Amino acid sequence: MYHRFPQDQSLLERQCEYLRKHYQVISMSALTDILRNGDKLPHSSVAITVDDGHKDFYDNAYPVFSKFGFPVTVYVSTGPVDNREWFWFDRLAYAFAMSPLQLAYVPTPKIENGEHDLERIELGDQQNRVDIADRFAVWATVLPNPIMRRYLKLVELSLKVDIPDEPTPDYALLNWNDMRELSANKIEFGAHTVSHPIMSQVADTEELRSEIVTSKQRIEAELDKAVRHFAYPSGRPQDYSTEAGDLVREAGCETSVTTISGQVFSGDDPYYLKRIGFSADMPFHRFCQRVAAFRP
């Protein structure tokens, strides 16, 4: 499971060289057929998935995966693509990164008497700002979806930063033309909802169904290919429900992936598949450990 890709392609290329030498890279569709038929998984097999579909996949990762002939499945949320909007977590990251403040008083999700508590934060350097944004993003996932949107707006206001209407290049997403090109070249696309909500925080069943079905249908309409796969946004056990899994099955997807760390075995429920997280710039020894399913 990857998300973002740095400009330095040599790091990912070294990972792919290792995979070619020691593993069998199979597609998610091949894995789906194996699970459905009850077949034995190929020895030392690996499936590569990418969540969210940022533009850096096209620019920095696809040339490498294509060089090695590896199939990859990319899960995209269709709303930000259609409307050229930000992912909510990217807006949050941008707000912390670009805030002119060094000391900020930022609202926390805790509400008392209708008001949020404020946390005094030294923003510091860029890495510290990234870490703080990640912490606030995790906090936001526990809020019901409408409340989360209002809360994130309060955070942005507290940081005194103007956020452009469209994502800046660092946060840009694949567009449909990109995806059509990639789809013709061993890249498979899966649904990742319309707006990337935390599915367990969507109270209305019809809204939840629409997030799944509309995402799947939009990708199929644009790429003229069936969408077989789905990824739960955030993907931790607390972020989705059995209702969500049932709706994914009902929508016609054949697999769903989580972010729960672990391997996939024959006989696993195809609607709650585990994955192991990677980054293209992680230390190489750690990559080797993780691809072997050891997580230090």
C-alpha positions in Angstrom: 0.0 0.0 0.0 1.5 3.2 -1.2 0.2 6.8 -1.1 2.7 9.4 -2.4 5.8 9.3 -4.5 8.9 11.5 -4.3 10.5 13.0 -7.4 13.6 10.8 -6.9 12.6 7.7 -8.9 15.8 5.8 -8.1 14.4 4.9 -4.6 11.3 3.2 -6.1 13.4 1.6 -8.8 15.5 -0.1 -6.3 12.4 -1.5 -4.6 11.1 -2.8 -7.9 14.4 -4.4 -8.7 14.2 -6.3 -5.4 10.6 -7.3 -6.1 11.5 -8.6 -9.5 14.3 -10.7 -8.1 12.6 -12.2 -5.1 8.8 -12.0 -5.6 6.0 -12.5 -8.1 4.0 -9.3 -8.6 0.4 -10.1 -9.4 -2.6 -7.8 -10.1 -5.5 -7.3 -7.7 -7.7 -8.9 -10.3 -5.6 -12.0 -10.4 -5.7 -12.0 -6.6 -9.5 -11.7 -6.7 -9.8 -14.7 -9.0 -7.6 -16.8 -6.8 -9.7 -15.9 -3.7 -13.0 -16.5 -5.5 -11.9 -19.9 -6.8 -10.2 -21.0 -3.7 -6.9 -21.5 -5.5 -3.5 -21.6 -3.9 -1.7 -18.2 -3.9 1.5 -18.1 -6.0 4.6 -18.5 -3.9 6.0 -15.1 -2.6 3.3 -13.1 -4.4 2.8 -9.4 -4.0 0.0 -7.1 -5.2 0.8 -3.4 -5.4 -1.9 -0.9 -4.5 -1.9 3.0 -4.3 -4.5 5.0 -2.5 -6.0 8.4 -3.4 -4.4 8.9 -6.9 -2.3 12.0 -6.6 -0.6 13.3 -9.7 2.8 12.2 -8.4 1.8 8.6 -9.2 1.7 9.6 -12.9 4.9 11.7 -12.8 7.1 9.7 -10.5 5.8 6.2 -10.0 4.2 5.0 -13.2 7.4 5.3 -15.3 9.1 3.0 -12.8 6.3 0.4 -12.5 5.9 0.5 -16.3 9.6 -0.2 -16.8 9.3 -3.3 -14.7 5.9 -4.3 -16.2 4.3 -4.4 -12.8 0.5 -4.2 -12.6 -0.8 -1.7 -10.1 -4.2 -0.9 -8.7 -4.9 2.8 -7.9 -8.0 3.7 -5.7 -9.4 7.1 -6.5 -12.1 9.3 -5.0 -14.1 10.8 -7.9 -15.4 14.0 -6.3 -12.1 15.8 -6.1 -11.2 14.7 -9.6 -14.5 15.9 -11.1 -14.6 19.2 -9.2 -10.8 19.8 -9.1 -11.1 20.1 -5.3 -8.8 19.3 -2.4 -8.9 16.2 -0.3 -9.9 17.3 3.1 -6.7 16.0 4.6 -4.6 17.7 2.0 -6.3 21.0 2.8 -5.4 20.5 6.4 -1.7 19.7 5.5 -1.5 22.8 3.3 -3.0 25.0 6.1 -0.4 23.9 8.6 2.5 24.0 6.0 1.6 27.5 4.8 0.5 29.2 7.9 2.4 32.5 8.5 2.2 31.8 12.3 4.9 30.3 14.5 2.6 30.2 17.5 -1.1 29.2 16.9 -4.1 28.5 19.0 -5.9 25.7 17.2 -9.3 24.3 18.1 -9.4 20.6 19.2 -12.3 18.3 18.4 -13.3 18.4 22.1 -16.5 20.5 22.5 -17.7 22.0 25.8 -20.7 24.3 26.1 -20.8 24.5 22.3 -17.2 25.7 22.1 -14.0 24.0 21.1 -11.0 23.8 23.4 -7.9 25.6 22.0 -4.5 24.0 21.9 -1.4 26.3 22.0 1.0 25.0 19.3 4.5 26.0 18.2 4.4 25.2 14.5 8.2 25.1 14.0 9.8 23.7 10.9 8.1 22.0 8.0 8.6 18.4 9.3 7.0 19.5 12.6 4.1 21.0 10.7 3.6 17.8 8.8 3.5 15.8 12.1 1.0 18.2 13.6 -1.3 18.1 10.5 -1.2 14.3 10.7 -2.3 14.4 14.4 -5.2 16.7 13.6 -6.2 14.6 10.7 -6.5 11.6 13.0 -8.5 13.6 15.5 -10.9 14.7 12.7 -11.7 11.1 11.8 -13.7 10.6 15.0 -16.1 13.3 14.2 -19.4 12.8 12.3 -18.9 13.8 8.7 -20.8 17.2 8.7 -19.2 18.2 12.0 -15.8 17.3 10.7 -16.1 19.6 7.7 -17.1 22.5 10.0 -14.3 21.7 12.4 -11.6 21.6 9.7 -12.8 25.1 8.5 -12.3 26.4 12.1 -8.7 24.9 12.1 -8.0 26.6 8.8 -9.2 30.0 10.1 -7.1 29.7 13.2 -4.0 29.2 11.1 -4.7 32.4 9.1 -3.9 31.0 5.7 -5.7 31.5 2.4 -6.3 28.2 0.6 -6.5 28.3 -3.2 -9.7 27.0 -4.8 -7.8 24.2 -6.6 -5.0 22.0 -5.2 -1.5 23.3 -5.7 0.9 21.2 -7.7 2.1 19.3 -4.6 -1.4 18.1 -3.9 -2.7 17.8 -7.5 -4.6 14.7 -8.4 -4.8 12.5 -11.5 -7.3 13.7 -14.1 -9.5 11.5 -16.3 -7.1 11.8 -19.3 -4.2 10.6 -17.1 -6.3 7.7 -15.9 -7.4 6.7 -19.4 -3.7 6.6 -20.5 -2.7 4.6 -17.4 -5.7 2.3 -17.7 -4.5 1.2 -21.2 -1.1 0.3 -19.7 -1.5 -2.2 -16.8 -2.9 0.3 -14.3 -6.2 -0.8 -12.8 -8.5 1.7 -11.0 -10.6 1.0 -8.0 -13.3 3.0 -6.2 -12.4 5.0 -3.1 -15.8 6.8 -2.5 -16.8 10.2 -3.9 -15.6 12.5 -1.2 -13.3 10.3 1.0 -15.4 10.4 4.1 -14.8 8.3 7.1 -17.4 5.7 6.3 -18.3 4.8 10.0 -19.1 8.5 10.5 -21.7 8.6 7.7 -24.9 8.0 9.5 -27.3 7.8 6.5 -27.3 4.5 4.7 -28.4 6.0 1.4 -25.6 8.6 1.6 -23.1 5.8 2.3 -24.4 3.8 -0.7 -24.2 6.8 -2.9 -20.5 7.4 -1.9 -19.7 3.8 -3.0 -21.9 3.4 -6.1 -21.4 6.8 -7.6 -17.6 6.5 -7.3 -17.7 3.1 -9.0 -20.0 4.3 -11.8 -18.0 7.5 -12.5 -14.8 5.5 -13.0 -16.5 3.0 -15.2 -18.1 5.7 -17.3 -14.8 7.6 -17.8 -12.6 4.6 -18.4 -15.1 2.2 -20.0 -13.9 -0.7 -17.8 -15.6 -2.5 -15.0 -14.4 -1.5 -11.5 -13.9 -4.6 -9.4 -12.1 -3.2 -6.4 -12.8 -0.8 -3.5 -10.7 0.8 -0.8 -12.1 2.0 2.6 -11.0 5.6 3.2 -8.5 5.6 6.1 -9.3 1.9 6.4 -8.7 1.2 10.1 -11.3 -1.1 11.9 -13.0 2.0 13.4 -13.3 3.7 10.0 -15.8 1.4 8.3 -18.5 -1.1 9.3 -20.0 -4.3 8.2 -22.8 -2.2 6.6 -20.1 -0.6 4.5 -18.8 -4.0 3.4 -22.3 -5.2 2.6 -22.9 -2.1 0.5 -19.6 -2.5 -1.4 -20.6 -6.1 -2.2 -24.1 -4.9 -3.2 -22.5 -2.3 -5.6 -20.8 -5.1 -7.5 -17.2 -4.7 -6.3 -15.4 -8.0 -5.8 -12.8 -6.9 -3.2 -12.3 -4.2 -0.6 -9.0 -3.4 1.0 -8.3 -2.0 4.5 -5.2 -0.4 6.0 -5.0 -3.1 8.7 -1.5 -4.4 8.5 -1.1 -8.1 7.4 -0.9 -10.6 4.7 -3.6 -12.1 2.5 -4.2 -15.8 2.6 -6.4 -18.2 0.6 -9.8 -18.2 2.3 -9.7 -14.6 3.5 -12.9 -12.5 3.2 -12.3 -10.6 0.0 -14.2 -7.6 1.4 -11.8 -7.0 4.3 -8.3 -7.6 2.9 -5.3 -6.5 4.9 -2.3 -4.6 3.4 1.1 -3.5 4.5 2.0 0.2 4.2 5.1 1.3 2.3 6.6 4.5 1.1 8.9 4.9 -1.9 11.5 6.7 0.2 11.6 4.4 3.2 15.0 2.9 4.3 15.7 0.0 2.0 16.3 -2.5 4.8 12.8 -1.6 6.2 11.3 -2.1 2.7 12.8 -5.6 2.6 11.5 -6.4 6.0 8.0 -5.2 5.3 7.6 -6.9 1.9 8.5 -10.1 3.7 5.7 -9.3 6.1 8.0 -8.5 9.1 7.1 -5.1 10.5 9.7 -3.8 13.0 
